[in-house]
């Protein structure tokens, strides 16, 4: 990246990244022909094209030669990104934007839980309580969707759950395994994820029925909703503390529901709102408690 960010600039970039991420639900509701797997394919394809241009500009022409092609963690990271890309868009075609985003919001809890069993890290009591409250919120949401439209919404939420699950693997297993390998920049793994997602979905998506307007919307998604904000978030995360990144990432849920409510008249149900409040409150309180606990242990030092 061109220069070192200040803390305020990093905060602003992270908010901008979440705002861009949150537009996916609204844009997906503008499609006239493309749906399901085809929509997923074109978003991943345009993300691949966008990153193929952006990454060499940011990291130089020698990027391909510098990639850790032989590291298994690099490919595992790419697979995780591909699952997140694919499951997210498929879920949006099966249920509401609010259902998808709030389901994805349990990612920090799943990441913490996996770290307990994979990396053998001890979890603070407040994290266990937060996971319990968030689990109750998710259970309330899931149960309320069982009998709606033959369980279609429930199926969409189950698909959406693959996103935080893959994210938990991404941030835990990859980090754990990389300790035994030479450190590497895994941002290009996002490019691998877009490539794999395109390959997964191409046989079911092509030749497709997407209109020119659909393709224009999806090209915008690939560049502005995924490729660009991923780069911005990585840049901002070099300055922000981990708890700040986690809290700011929750803005995607609020922004995304607001976009869909305002732009697509997709009003979330009462059960979704109540369950979502429990999930978001548990996550926010856990991050605040973690920040306080860390400050007490480090004497207020800027520890990550």
URPESUL-V711933 format. One line per field, one symbol per residue. phi: phi as a letter, one per 30 degrees, with the letter a starting at -180 (. if undefined). burial: + if it has 16 or more other ideal C-beta (glycine too) atoms within 10 Angstrom, else -. A space follows every 10 residues. Layout:
BEGIN
phi: ???
burial: ???
END
This chain:
BEGIN
phi: .daddddddd eddddddddd eddddddddc dcbdbhdddd dddddddedd ddcdddddcj ddedddddec dddddddddd dddddddddd dddcaddded ddddddeedd ddddddccch ddcdeddddd dddddddddd ddddcdcdhh iddddddddd ddddddddde dcdddddddc bdebdceddd ddddddddde cedcccdibd dddedddddd deddcbdddd ddddddddcd dddddddddd dedddddded ddcbhcdddd dddddddddd dddddddddd dddddddcii ddcc
burial: ----+----+ +-++--++++ +++++++++- +--+--++++ ++++++++++ +--++----- --+---++-- +-++-+++++ ++++++++++ ++++++++++ ++++++++++ +++++----- -----++--+ +-+++-++-+ ++-++----- --++-+++++ ++++++++++ ++++---+-- ---+-+++++ ++++++++-+ +---+--+-+ ---++-+++- ++++++++++ +++++++-++ +-++++++++ +++-+++-++ +--+-+-++- -+--++-+++ -++--++-++ +--+------ ----
END
